[in-house]
């Protein structure tokens, strides 16, 4: 009986080069992305931090060293700006005008966008084209005409007149943004609501608004930031000190020969806090609204 000799083959060598190369390439990509995110964060946050440090320093300290960390935090500057420089009144004026304008433009814009997206009536696309065309032209070209109209209707130098102007300025963009989102709402929702006996207003209030809340939140944030920082129309249409908004109040620290940089920074911090708070509460809705429709 012959025994066959078995030859043991050595185990095949495992090639680690390909997985190592893939892992290294993935690390480089992730590292590059992280570096870009960090650089962009620093690019966005450092100016805000710089203004924050200048807001608690005096103008003489800033002139001595622009980028130094405060040796003494002058928190009394916020009291001086709020009380002595009438920033409390400016803040109230900005809040009243901007919040009212944003609320009105949101409701009117959502209703108009719903009509244009859902109802096929004669002149539908013509109205949409006119609204879209008004976005193309810069609003500064109508400044003189607006001034004459407000003077004629006794709305010049009034918070109501500026609020109406803000609504007219932001309404076309709001309708344009919301119309595209509302057009993607499934028709089945409206058919089911009709079968349940909902009226047109109930469909808009109980279906369109809740479903379209991400896009509506986006327009609220964009409109609020745009109007809160608006300067040109406010400085032209408001001359009474009691009706001034925050951007005009900050301008009071800018003279022809001297600028109180420290108080300007303090006023800017007072003005920027509401925007930061608003974004902190609605940032998730903003991201949802901006990415709505990207993935079907």
Buried (B, 14 or more C-beta within 10 A) or exposed (E): EEEEEEEEEEEEEEEEEEEEEEEEEEEEEEEEEEEEEEEEEEEEEEEEEEBBBBBBBBBEBBEEEEEEEBEEEBEEBBEEBBEEBBBEBBBEBBBBBBBBBBEBBBEBBBBBBBBBBBEEEEEEEEBBEEBBEBEEEEBEEBBEEBBEBBEEEEBBBBBEBBBBBBBBBBBBBBBBBBBBBBEEBEEEEBEEBEEEEBEBEEBBBEBBBEBBBBBBBBBBBBBBBBBBBBEEBBBBBBEEEEBBBBBBBBBBBEEEEEEBBBBBBBBBBBBBEBBEEBEEEBEEBBEBBBEBEEEE
